Amino acid sequence: MTSSRRHALQILAAGLAAGCTTAPPRREPVLSINLAQVKPEAPPATGTRLETAFDEALRMTVPVRLGHRGPFQFVVDTGANRTVIGIETAARCSLGADGEAAVHGIAGIQPAPLVKVPRLSVGQVQSRNLSLPVLPKASLGADGLLGIDVLKGRHMRLDFRGNSFEIGPSGYGAEIGRGTDTRIPDPERGITVAAQYRSGQLVIFDADVAGVPVRAFLDSGSQITCGNDILRQTLIAQRPEFRERLVQTELISATGQTAPALLAAMPRLRLGGIGLNNIRAAFAPLHIFSLWGLDDKPAILVGIDVLRNFDEVGLDFGRREVTFIRGRRASLP
């Protein structure tokens, strides 16, 4: 290991404290955001198309309105239990204080002020009467983070090849990948993998690193994929040369917390029936793994760096399913 090589990497808002509630989703129109467009189109019968972009970390951002103000650029963050608003964004919208809550970051817990949000809209998809934490925009890297408190019970699709984002009711787009499974993969239609809820997160159990079974949490708000210490130790036990590949790094969370970590290219990562090679991952005993009770089981947070290897990734929070459309760097087992 070369101690003089250091990197600063961001893992943003993974596992921010839950507690925000929304009304059950209605059969609402589907919002489809085309990243290549400059001007909004008229809403079609099935949804709305709006302009959005990618942030500097290549995380997907979407336009969000708070009441009648906005749009503001929020990162789509499937690793955050609740939506987060930048302090500057909350001030621009004159959002009222609503107490304080503990926020879980990568290195521990810290208090954060809450604000009242009467209505949050992503196109025609709305959530009402929210109480959301606020953090500095400089830490978030955007005006806010769109967490799974808004996404839960719904279907969302990250289309990296087509530069678009869709969100709609659960079951929408279910024909994509339908009828496939991890034993008989069909790369043209995609591979649909069953998921489970754990601590509010969607987690895939049909995943492994070099044959080591892992619990894979999908975290589109994290710049880099992160593994826990037990995964690192297991890989070293199986492949002693893996120890020599590790270099020191530092992780920075949306709360401003930092944590030391070790960075290396992992052996083959398999998600469902699709494999990826030479994926960099940071390994650390993160607080968030302890929070989820995963200190003694191999686990990874699958960041945007891995998700971008696929042409599309669909998450149906209502059906508890994840669909992967194979990209150029992804291959079948």
Stockholm file with secondary structure:
# STOCKHOLM 1.0

chainA/1-333         MTSSRRHALQILAAGLAAGCTTAPPRREPVLSINLAQVKPEAPPATGTRLETAFDEALRMTVPVRLGHRGPFQFVVDTGANRTVIGIETAARCSLGADGEAAVHGIAGIQPAPLVKVPRLSVGQVQSRNLSLPVLPKASLGADGLLGIDVLKGRHMRLDFRGNSFEIGPSGYGAEIGRGTDTRIPDPERGITVAAQYRSGQLVIFDADVAGVPVRAFLDSGSQITCGNDILRQTLIAQRPEFRERLVQTELISATGQTAPALLAAMPRLRLGGIGLNNIRAAFAPLHIFSLWGLDDKPAILVGIDVLRNFDEVGLDFGRREVTFIRGRRASLP
#=GR chainA/1-333 SS CCTTCCCEEEBCSTTCCCCCCCCCCCSCCEEEEETTCSSCCCCCTTEECCCCEECTTCCEEEEEEETTEEEEEEEECTTCSSCEEEHHHHHHTTCCEEEEEEEECSSCEEEEEEEEEEEEEETTEEEEEEEEEEECHHHHTSSEEECHHHHTTEEEEEETTTTEEEEEETTTTTTTTTTCCSSSCCTTTCEEEEEEEETTEEEESSEEETTEECEEEECTTBSSEEECHHHHHHHHHHCTTHHHHCEEEEEECTTSCEEEEEEEECSCEEETTEEECSCEEEECCCHHHHHTTCTTSCEEEECHHHHTTSSEEEEETTTTEEEEECCTTCBCC
#=GC SS_cons         CCTTCCCEEEBCSTTCCCCCCCCCCCSCCEEEEETTCSSCCCCCTTEECCCCEECTTCCEEEEEEETTEEEEEEEECTTCSSCEEEHHHHHHTTCCEEEEEEEECSSCEEEEEEEEEEEEEETTEEEEEEEEEEECHHHHTSSEEECHHHHTTEEEEEETTTTEEEEEETTTTTTTTTTCCSSSCCTTTCEEEEEEEETTEEEESSEEETTEECEEEECTTBSSEEECHHHHHHHHHHCTTHHHHCEEEEEECTTSCEEEEEEEECSCEEETTEEECSCEEEECCCHHHHHTTCTTSCEEEECHHHHTTSSEEEEETTTTEEEEECCTTCBCC
//
